[in-house]
Amino acid sequence: MKRIMKGSTKKIKIQSTAIGLSAQAGMIPVFHFLKKHQWYKRLNEKLGLERADNAKWQLPDAVYLTTTATIAGARALSSIKTVWSDSVLREIDGWESIPDDTTLSRVFKQCSDLEIKTLQELNHSQRHKMWNQLFSQNKGSLRRRKSHWVDIDSTVKTVYGKQEGAEKGFNSHKKGAYSYHPLLAFSSHTKEIIQGCLRNGSIYSSTGSVEFIQQLQKSFEKLRIILRGDSAFFDNKLIQTLEQRGDGYLFKVKLRNLIPLLEKQAWRHVRNQAGWEQCQFEYACGNWEKPRQFVAVRKKLPIKESAQLSFCITSEYDYFCYISSESMSPWKTHKTYGQRATCETWIEESKNQMALAHIKTNSFNANAVIFQCAVLAYNIIRWMAALSTNKKLRSWEPQTVRCFLIRVAGKLVRGSRQMLLNTPDKLLHQKQWDDWLRFASD
């Protein structure tokens, strides 16, 4: 007998008369998290940009609305208004009305370097609060850590249109296209963006990295950092900046005479790693004031016959060389540098999932401020996940959080003395949803 699993589709009458509905109920815990940490109040205290007396909207309003809308999925100034068209969100978070995209653009275009720096400092100060809370809860890999690994990298964001600061530079995705070239520093322990800045597209990867790191060092106070980066950051001035404060570094090395230099070293086999060899040596490049520690590993490639002389057999190596301040074996250094690959994933997450350097106007300073809003939005999700008791939630990408925890249907019910938001009784990730809701009740 054939078993029928599906019944017939029922007839239904649809009426557009429901009120108090929201498709983004998961933003409410975000609002309560920001309220608990006095975000709007701190924006008003720190951002001193003064607009005309008759201006209805101020910079703190624009930053708050843009940051929260980015968490909800906004990818353009116009979509910020779309996110906040949700009457439930406006009522719960206390907004009587919302500015349109042209108003937001005007507010951001009045910003200067001072406002950009202020938002960077706000990100640092908020991070200190989050880490202190993590310390008190004994959660995460920050516990009793004396040194903090920071991954630095640059990325390219292609620009379409005529935006100030967009220039032709190295663009592996679309050669010859105009782009921005942001510089980012990530915490390898919490996944958050420690610091970021928007740069024009023609700038080299390490340009401005010394000033960037000096600003970052101030935010770490007495905590030692170990900076990890690719060969673009193999720079004497940057290394000196780190050494002066007692910070560490691990950079990949790229030199014109690197292979002949490595061939002269004394190589030894790596234990339990067939075909791998390692060496360690000191070397002073060019006009360096002193030699520094270099380490290298190499892997023997399969033997192959020469294309010209079949009887001539050659043996080649694949070399990996690093400069490091840390007391690790060459093989351990090689494996530690390999962990930096995760940073590439975080960069793609921040660009593709949190609109980093994606929302733009024709003003560079305005774009730089919006860029900082995206940094804050990315970090807010990271902080909330880190402070949760849910390991799975901590491992989720921002888009996963948005899909399963932000975009949840809700119905607002108003009583005489309170408001109640009804959500589905069964969700795909119920445990993560319950832990997310704790931020609304803390």
N, C-alpha and C positions, 0 to 999 in steps of 0.2 A: 504493500500500500504506500503510495507516494505521500510524503509528509510535506505539508504546506507551512512555511515559516512566516510568510507575510500575508497580512489581511489586505482588504481593499482600502484604498485611500478615501478618507472620510471627507464629506463636504463640509466646508467651513465658511462662515461669513466674516470678513475682515472689516473692522471699524477703526479709524484713526482718532480715537477719543480718549486713549489712556493718557494720564498725566503723571508726573513724578518719576519718569523712567530714565535710566542712565545705562549706557553701554560701557562705562568706564568706572565701575564701582571700586575697582582696585586702586584708584588714585586717592581715595579718602584716607587710607593709612599713610600715604605719602604726605598729605596735607597735615595730618596730626604729627607726623615725624618732624616736619619742618616747623610746626608751631611749637613743639616741645623744645626745639633747639633755637627758637627765636630768629628764624631766618629773615623774615620780613622786617623785623625790628633792626636786625644787624645791617641789613641792606640800607635802611634809612639812615642809620648812624654812620656808616662807612662811605657811602656814595654821596659825595657832596656837590654833585653837579646841580647847579641852580638854573632853572628854566624861567621863562617869563611868568609874571604874576598871574596871568590869565590862563596858564597852561594847566590843563586838567590832569594830565598824566606825567609822572616823574620817572626818572631812571630806575629807582627801586621797583616800581610797578612793572616796567618793561622787562627787567631782568628776571623778576619772580615769575611773571606770566610765561616768558620764553623758556625758562628752565623747566618749569613744570610741564608745559606743553610738549617739550622735547622728550621728557620721560614718557608721555602718553603716545608719542609717535609723530609729532609735527616735524616736517622736513622743509618747510618754507614759512616765511612770515605770514602769508595768507592762511596757512593751515593752523597757525596759533589761534586765530579767531575761530576756526572750525572746531578745534578741541574744546575751547571754552564756550562754544555755543550750547554746550550741555548745561541746561538750567539747574540740574541737580548739583553739579560741581560748583557752579557759581554761588548757589544758595548756601551750601555747606561751608565753602571757603570764604564767604563774605564779600563777593564781588557783585555790585549792583549792575555794572556794565563792563564791557571789554573794549579796548581800543582796536581799531582796524590796522591792517598791515602798513598803510601809509603813515599813520601816527607813530607806530613802533619804529619805523624807519627813520622818521624825523628825530625821535628821541635818541636813537643810537648814533645818528650822524653828528650829534653835538658832543660826543665823547672824545676825550683826548687820551694820551698815554697814561695819565694819572688814573683814570677810571679802569683802564686795562690792568695796571699794576695793582690797584685796590682789589679787583676781583681775584687776581692771583693770590694775594695775601689772605683774602677771605677763605679761599680754598685751603691754604696752609693752616690757618687758625682753626677751621672746622675739622681738618684732619687730626690736629692735636686733641681735640675734644673726643673724637671718635676713638682714637687710639687709647686715650686714658680710660674710656669706658670699656674697651676691649681688655685692657690690662686688669681692670677691677673685676671683670667677669672671667678672667683667665681663659679667654677664647682665642683661637687662631694661633698662627706661628709667630706672633709678635712677642709671646711670653718669654721674659728674661732674655731677650735678644740684645746683644751688645753692638752688633753691626747690622746694617740694613742694606740689602742688595737693591740697587736702583738700575733699571735698564733704560738706556737712552737711545733714541732712534729718531730719524726723520721720515716723513712720508710725503707723498705727492698727491694733491687733490686737484684734478683737472677742472678748469673753469670754462664755462660756456657763456660768452657775452663780453661786455666791457666793464670789468671790475677793476678798481684801483688796486695796484700791487700785483695783479696777475701778470706774469711774464713767462717767456719761453725759457725753459731750463731742461734738466734731465727728467724725462717722463717716459718710463718704460711701458706704460699702458697705452699712451697715445703720443707718439713722437711728434714734436713740433707744436703741440697744443699749449695754450696758455694754462698756467697752473699756479697754485700756492704750494709752499713747501714748509708745513708746520714742523716744529721740533717738540718732541714729547719725552717725558720721563715717567716711567711706571714703577710702582712698587712690585717687586717680584713676589712679595709675601701676601699682599692684600688685593692685587690686581688693579688698584686705583691709579688714576693719573696724578702723580705727585705734582707735576708742573707741566704746563704746555704754553707755547706761544705760536702765533700765526706769523709766517714770513712770506716774502714775495717769492715767486717761482724760480728766479734765476740764482738764488743764494745757494752756495755749496752746503753740503750736509752739516759740516762742523762750524760754519760761520756763526759767530755769536755764542758759541757753546761755552766759552769761558765765563762771560757775563751771566749766561743762563744758569751755570752751575754755581756761581757765587751767590746768586739769589736763592737757589735751592739749598745751599749749605746753611744760610742764615735760618732757614725754616727748620733745620734739624737740631739746632741748639747743640747739646752735648753728645748726641747720638752720632756715631761714626757711620758713614756711608761707604759702600763699595760700588763704584760706577762700572757698569758693564756695557760695552758697545762694540760695533763692528770697526773695520779698518778706517772708516771715515773720521773717527774720533781719536785715532792714533796721532796725537798732536802734543808737542813738547809743552806748550803753554798750558794746555788743559791738564796735563799730568802734573805740572808744577803747582797749579792751583789746588789740586787734590792733595798733593804731598805737603803743602804749607799748613794745611789744617789737620793733617794726620789721617786723611781719608784714603781709601784704597781704590784700586782700579784693576780692570781686566779688559784689555782691548785686543782685537785681532790685529796682526801686523801685516802690512803690505809695503814692501820695499823693492826697488828695482833690482838690487843685487841679492835678494833674499835667498834664492836657491843656491848660488855659489857659497853664500855665507853658511847656510845650513849644512851643506855637504862637507864642510871642514870640521864640523863638530863631532864629538865623541858620542856615538849612539849606543844605546843598550836596549835589550828586548823588554817589552812590557809584560809583566807576569800575567799569565792566564789569558793573554790576548794574542793569538796566533797572527803573525804577519805584521804586528805593530812594533815600532821602536820609538824611543823617547830620548830627549837630551835637554840640558839646561846650561845656560851660559850668560855672561854679561857682555853688553855691547853698548857703545855710545854712537848714536846716529848724528851725522852732520855736525852741527854746531852745539850739540848738547853739552852742558856743563859737567856732566858726570855719566858714567855707564849705569845702565839699569838691567834688571833681571829679565831675561827672555827664556821662554820654554817652547818646546816644539815636539810634535809627534809626527810620525810618518807611517804610511801603510804601503807595503810592497804590492805593486800591481801585478796582475798575471803576466807571465812571460809571453812575449809575442815575437814573431819573426819580422825582420825588417822587410819592408815592401820592395826594396831594391836588391838586397842580397839575402836570399832565402837561408843561407847558411849562417848569417850573422844574427845572433840572438841578443836582445837587449832586455835589461831589467830596469823598471822605472818605479818611482815612488810618488805618492800623493802626500804633500806636505801641509801641515797646519801649525802656524806659529803665533805665539801670543806674548804680550808684555803684561806682567802681573806683579802687584805688590804683595800678594798673599802667599803664605807658606804652604803651597800645595805641590804635589808631584806633577810633572808635565801631563800625565794621563788624567789625573784628577782635574787639572786646569782645563783640559780639553773637554771633559764631560760637563764641567760646570759652565763653560761657555756655551755648550750645546743647549743648556736650559733656557738660554736667551730666545730661542725660537718661539717660545710661548708669547713673547712680547709682540711678535708679528701678528699673532691671532688677536691680541687685545687691540692693536692698532686698527685692524679691519673691523672689529666689533664697534669701536668708537666712531669710525668713519661711516660704516654702512648701517649700523643699527641705532646710533645716537646722533646722527647728522653732524658730526664734527667737521667743521669747515664746509658744510653743505649749504646752510642757510646764509644767503649773501645779499648785500646791497651793492651800490656802486662806490661806496666809501670804504677804504681799508680799515680805518679805526672802528667804524661801525661793525665791520665783519670780524674784527679782532675781539670786540666785546661779545658779540654773539657766539664766537668761538669759545670764549670763557664760560658762557652760559651752558654750552654743550659739555664742557669739561665738568662743570658742577652737576649737570644732570646725570652724566655717566657715573660720577662718584657717589651721588646720593643713592643710586641703586646698589652700588658696591657696598656702601656703608650699611644700608639697611639689611642686605644679605649677610654681611659679616656679623652684625649684631644679633641676627636671628639664631635660634638654637637648631636650625635645620641645615644639615650638611649638604643635602641635595640642592637646596635653594642657593647656598653659597657657590655652588659649581655652575649654576645656570648662567647663560649669556643674557644680556639685556633684552634681546628680542624674545627669548623664552619667558622671561619674567613678564614682559608686556603681553604676550599671547595668553598665558595661563593665569596671571594674577592681576593685571591691570584691566584688560578688556573682559570684564565680568559684568553680566547684566544685573541691574538692581532697580528696585522700586522704592521711592521715598514716601513714607507714610508720616503725616504730620499729626501729632497729638496736641493736647492742650498745653503740655509742659515739655515735650520732648519730640525729637524726630527719630524715626526708625527706618533703617534701610534694609529691605528684604532682598536676599540674594538666593540663588539656587541651593537646595539642600544637599545636592550631591554634585561635586566637581571632579574632574579627571585627576587633579592633584590636590586632594582635600587636605592632606597634612600640611603641604606648603601654603595653601590658602589660609588655614587656621593660624599658622605661624605669622603670616603676613598681616593678618587682622590684629595681631597683638600690638602693633604699632598704633592702631587706632584707639586702643584702650589703655596704653601706658600712661 
